[in-house]
Amino acid sequence: MNNIGQIIKGLRKRNGLTQSKLAEIIHVSDKTISKWELGLSVPESDILVKLSEYFNVSVEDLIKGNKKILITKDIKKKRIMVWCTQKTDRSDSE
């Protein structure tokens, strides 16, 4: 399962932002962004709201990552972004 840090990192990269620029936008330090992306900490609820508004995704998508997860792949030195949908109900797989 993807963690919130991986989702934030994917959204940040998709939008062409550095950790420093995202930190400036949501008023935290770039070290804080790094900690989230490394899974060492998680954003507080007020910051989750700011992130969801900026990236135009729901707070639930940020937390659970169950609807839209950003996957980045390098193909021929170009970044290709693919949105994948994960199943939210595991019982469907039976």
MDAnalysis code that builds the backbone (N, CA, C; Angstrom):
import MDAnalysis as mda
import numpy as np

u = mda.Universe.empty(282, n_residues=94, atom_resindex=np.repeat(np.arange(94), 3), trajectory=True)
u.add_TopologyAttr("name", ["N", "CA", "C"] * 94)
u.add_TopologyAttr("resid", np.arange(1, 95))
u.add_TopologyAttr("resname", ["MET", "ASN", "ASN", "ILE", "GLY", "GLN", "ILE", "ILE", "LYS", "GLY", "LEU", "ARG", "LYS", "ARG", "ASN", "GLY", "LEU", "THR", "GLN", "SER", "LYS", "LEU", "ALA", "GLU", "ILE", "ILE", "HIS", "VAL", "SER", "ASP", "LYS", "THR", "ILE", "SER", "LYS", "TRP", "GLU", "LEU", "GLY", "LEU", "SER", "VAL", "PRO", "GLU", "SER", "ASP", "ILE", "LEU", "VAL", "LYS", "LEU", "SER", "GLU", "TYR", "PHE", "ASN", "VAL", "SER", "VAL", "GLU", "ASP", "LEU", "ILE", "LYS", "GLY", "ASN", "LYS", "LYS", "ILE", "LEU", "ILE", "THR", "LYS", "ASP", "ILE", "LYS", "LYS", "LYS", "ARG", "ILE", "MET", "VAL", "TRP", "CYS", "THR", "GLN", "LYS", "THR", "ASP", "ARG", "SER", "ASP", "SER", "GLU"])
u.atoms.positions = np.array([
    [0.845, -1.186, 0.000],
    [0.000, 0.000, 0.000],
    [0.888, 1.247, 0.000],
    [0.512, 2.227, -0.771],
    [1.267, 3.471, -0.826],
    [1.013, 4.282, 0.424],
    [2.054, 4.928, 0.906],
    [1.847, 5.790, 2.063],
    [1.627, 7.224, 1.603],
    [1.202, 8.021, 2.514],
    [0.872, 9.415, 2.193],
    [2.074, 10.170, 1.623],
    [3.260, 9.851, 2.116],
    [4.469, 10.508, 1.609],
    [4.714, 10.222, 0.138],
    [4.465, 8.982, -0.286],
    [4.630, 8.629, -1.695],
    [3.610, 9.363, -2.556],
    [2.416, 9.512, -2.035],
    [1.377, 10.224, -2.775],
    [1.737, 11.697, -2.911],
    [2.186, 12.309, -1.822],
    [2.592, 13.717, -1.871],
    [3.749, 13.903, -2.846],
    [4.713, 13.015, -2.789],
    [5.865, 13.103, -3.699],
    [5.419, 13.007, -5.152],
    [4.524, 12.056, -5.447],
    [4.032, 11.914, -6.814],
    [3.296, 13.147, -7.291],
    [2.443, 13.691, -6.440],
    [1.707, 14.908, -6.798],
    [2.646, 16.096, -6.962],
    [3.625, 16.188, -6.081],
    [4.598, 17.284, -6.169],
    [5.359, 17.217, -7.492],
    [5.849, 16.038, -7.825],
    [6.617, 15.887, -9.071],
    [5.737, 16.097, -10.297],
    [4.511, 15.592, -10.233],
    [3.581, 15.766, -11.345],
    [3.351, 17.246, -11.647],
    [3.383, 18.044, -10.602],
    [3.168, 19.483, -10.757],
    [4.455, 20.268, -10.935],
    [5.573, 19.554, -11.095],
    [6.849, 20.207, -11.372],
    [7.384, 21.039, -10.223],
    [7.080, 20.632, -8.995],
    [7.514, 21.391, -7.826],
    [8.698, 20.726, -7.135],
    [9.594, 21.537, -6.638],
    [10.647, 21.033, -5.767],
    [10.081, 20.936, -4.352],
    [10.791, 20.232, -3.491],
    [10.374, 20.186, -2.091],
    [10.349, 21.595, -1.513],
    [11.322, 22.401, -1.866],
    [11.396, 23.779, -1.360],
    [10.211, 24.623, -1.807],
    [9.824, 24.484, -3.068],
    [8.708, 25.284, -3.585],
    [7.387, 24.868, -2.936],
    [7.163, 23.553, -2.798],
    [5.947, 23.098, -2.134],
    [5.919, 23.565, -0.686],
    [7.057, 23.497, -0.029],
    [7.155, 23.953, 1.359],
    [6.778, 25.426, 1.474],
    [7.254, 26.217, 0.541],
    [6.936, 27.649, 0.527],
    [5.429, 27.871, 0.339],
    [4.821, 27.099, -0.548],
    [3.397, 27.258, -0.856],
    [2.522, 26.949, 0.353],
    [2.872, 25.875, 1.099],
    [2.005, 25.469, 2.211],
    [2.559, 25.886, 3.576],
    [3.625, 26.665, 3.558],
    [4.186, 27.272, 4.770],
    [4.735, 26.259, 5.780],
    [5.571, 25.354, 5.262],
    [6.335, 24.445, 6.108],
    [7.775, 24.460, 5.600],
    [8.667, 23.766, 6.280],
    [10.056, 23.726, 5.805],
    [10.234, 22.610, 4.773],
    [11.270, 22.738, 3.946],
    [11.552, 21.688, 2.974],
    [11.971, 20.390, 3.675],
    [12.529, 20.500, 4.874],
    [12.872, 19.308, 5.660],
    [11.611, 18.556, 6.071],
    [10.530, 19.287, 6.333],
    [9.251, 18.668, 6.669],
    [8.720, 17.864, 5.491],
    [8.787, 18.449, 4.293],
    [8.353, 17.747, 3.080],
    [9.174, 16.474, 2.910],
    [10.470, 16.577, 3.091],
    [11.354, 15.423, 2.973],
    [10.975, 14.319, 3.952],
    [10.682, 14.682, 5.177],
    [10.287, 13.691, 6.193],
    [8.996, 12.981, 5.802],
    [8.037, 13.731, 5.248],
    [6.790, 13.096, 4.800],
    [7.087, 12.093, 3.698],
    [7.885, 12.528, 2.714],
    [8.167, 11.686, 1.552],
    [8.978, 10.444, 1.921],
    [9.770, 10.542, 2.966],
    [10.549, 9.394, 3.439],
    [9.763, 8.514, 4.409],
    [8.574, 8.947, 4.769],
    [7.740, 8.180, 5.683],
    [8.147, 8.316, 7.140],
    [8.888, 9.367, 7.452],
    [9.341, 9.582, 8.827],
    [8.328, 10.337, 9.673],
    [7.425, 11.032, 9.009],
    [6.345, 11.736, 9.696],
    [5.203, 11.923, 8.704],
    [4.094, 12.430, 9.189],
    [2.927, 12.683, 8.331],
    [2.428, 14.100, 8.578],
    [1.774, 14.685, 7.589],
    [1.243, 16.043, 7.759],
    [0.112, 16.077, 8.783],
    [0.008, 17.196, 9.486],
    [-1.106, 17.407, 10.400],
    [-2.360, 17.722, 9.576],
    [-3.515, 17.640, 10.223],
    [-4.786, 17.769, 9.509],
    [-4.936, 19.097, 8.765],
    [-4.499, 20.200, 9.351],
    [-4.635, 21.483, 8.663],
    [-3.770, 21.538, 7.408],
    [-2.628, 20.866, 7.445],
    [-1.743, 20.826, 6.279],
    [-2.326, 19.898, 5.208],
    [-2.972, 18.813, 5.634],
    [-3.634, 17.922, 4.670],
    [-4.680, 18.687, 3.869],
    [-5.399, 19.565, 4.535],
    [-6.408, 20.380, 3.844],
    [-5.727, 21.280, 2.817],
    [-4.637, 21.930, 3.204],
    [-3.906, 22.796, 2.264],
    [-3.401, 22.000, 1.065],
    [-2.845, 20.817, 1.330],
    [-2.345, 19.968, 0.241],
    [-3.473, 19.537, -0.688],
    [-4.597, 19.139, -0.112],
    [-5.711, 18.678, -0.941],
    [-6.257, 19.807, -1.805],
    [-6.328, 21.002, -1.247],
    [-6.803, 22.156, -2.021],
    [-5.820, 22.511, -3.132],
    [-4.538, 22.503, -2.811],
    [-3.535, 22.876, -3.812],
    [-3.506, 21.865, -4.963],
    [-3.504, 20.574, -4.635],
    [-3.401, 19.534, -5.652],
    [-4.752, 19.105, -6.225],
    [-5.834, 19.680, -5.702],
    [-7.183, 19.387, -6.183],
    [-7.513, 17.896, -6.075],
    [-7.219, 17.327, -4.915],
    [-7.593, 15.949, -4.584],
    [-8.246, 15.983, -3.209],
    [-8.972, 14.937, -2.881],
    [-9.611, 14.920, -1.567],
    [-8.600, 14.555, -0.481],
    [-8.905, 14.956, 0.739],
    [-8.069, 14.566, 1.883],
    [-8.061, 13.047, 1.990],
    [-9.196, 12.430, 1.725],
    [-9.272, 10.963, 1.771],
    [-8.300, 10.329, 0.778],
    [-8.210, 10.877, -0.429],
    [-7.260, 10.352, -1.410],
    [-5.824, 10.488, -0.921],
    [-5.521, 11.585, -0.251],
    [-4.176, 11.759, 0.301],
    [-3.885, 10.739, 1.397],
    [-4.859, 10.520, 2.255],
    [-4.652, 9.633, 3.397],
    [-4.658, 8.165, 2.988],
    [-5.694, 7.771, 2.271],
    [-5.855, 6.360, 1.927],
    [-5.167, 5.979, 0.628],
    [-5.105, 6.917, -0.286],
    [-4.538, 6.606, -1.589],
    [-5.330, 5.532, -2.307],
    [-6.621, 5.441, -2.022],
    [-7.401, 4.331, -2.544],
    [-8.123, 4.625, -3.854],
    [-8.132, 5.860, -4.302],
    [-8.840, 6.162, -5.544],
    [-7.884, 6.524, -6.665],
    [-7.043, 7.501, -6.413],
    [-6.121, 7.949, -7.451],
    [-4.716, 7.944, -6.883],
    [-3.885, 7.113, -7.440],
    [-2.497, 7.054, -6.992],
    [-1.631, 7.399, -8.193],
    [-0.717, 8.291, -7.990],
    [0.133, 8.732, -9.080],
    [1.332, 7.816, -9.198],
    [1.527, 7.282, -10.372],
    [2.687, 6.438, -10.637],
    [3.515, 7.125, -11.714],
    [4.788, 7.302, -11.456],
    [5.653, 7.911, -12.457],
    [6.605, 6.866, -12.997],
    [6.801, 6.886, -14.296],
    [7.728, 5.959, -14.936],
    [8.625, 6.754, -15.872],
    [9.905, 6.394, -15.893],
    [10.823, 6.988, -16.858],
    [10.835, 6.116, -18.098],
    [10.421, 6.676, -19.213],
    [10.459, 5.967, -20.483],
    [11.125, 6.895, -21.488],
    [12.249, 6.424, -22.039],
    [13.029, 7.212, -22.988],
    [13.326, 8.597, -22.449],
    [13.730, 8.655, -21.173],
    [14.121, 9.887, -20.490],
    [13.011, 10.923, -20.402],
    [11.778, 10.517, -20.594],
    [10.643, 11.432, -20.440],
    [9.799, 10.936, -19.289],
    [9.236, 11.848, -18.533],
    [8.342, 11.483, -17.450],
    [6.943, 11.285, -18.034],
    [6.390, 10.103, -17.763],
    [5.020, 9.825, -18.173],
    [4.227, 9.591, -16.904],
    [3.155, 10.302, -16.746],
    [2.341, 10.197, -15.557],
    [1.106, 9.360, -15.862],
    [0.845, 8.422, -15.006],
    [-0.284, 7.534, -15.194],
    [-1.106, 7.496, -13.918],
    [-2.372, 7.783, -14.033],
    [-3.269, 7.666, -12.883],
    [-3.851, 6.266, -12.884],
    [-3.735, 5.594, -11.779],
    [-4.275, 4.242, -11.647],
    [-5.372, 4.237, -10.600],
    [-6.321, 3.391, -10.811],
    [-7.400, 3.248, -9.848],
    [-7.214, 1.936, -9.113],
    [-7.176, 2.010, -7.789],
    [-7.080, 0.823, -6.969],
    [-8.469, 0.433, -6.513],
    [-8.662, -0.844, -6.295],
    [-9.937, -1.319, -5.764],
    [-10.045, -0.916, -4.304],
    [-11.204, -0.396, -3.952],
    [-11.420, -0.027, -2.557],
    [-12.058, -1.157, -1.781],
    [-12.636, -2.113, -2.468],
    [-13.277, -3.237, -1.819],
    [-12.532, -4.510, -2.217],
    [-11.742, -5.024, -1.317],
    [-10.918, -6.200, -1.579],
    [-11.750, -7.434, -1.886],
    [-13.002, -7.476, -1.480],
    [-13.838, -8.652, -1.708],
    [-14.194, -8.829, -3.189],
    [-14.025, -7.783, -3.992],
    [-14.316, -7.880, -5.417],
    [-13.351, -8.816, -6.131],
    [-12.191, -9.062, -5.542],
    [-11.174, -9.857, -6.214],
    [-11.455, -11.348, -6.132],
    [-12.445, -11.747, -5.357],
    [-12.767, -13.177, -5.227],
    [-13.756, -13.628, -6.246],
])
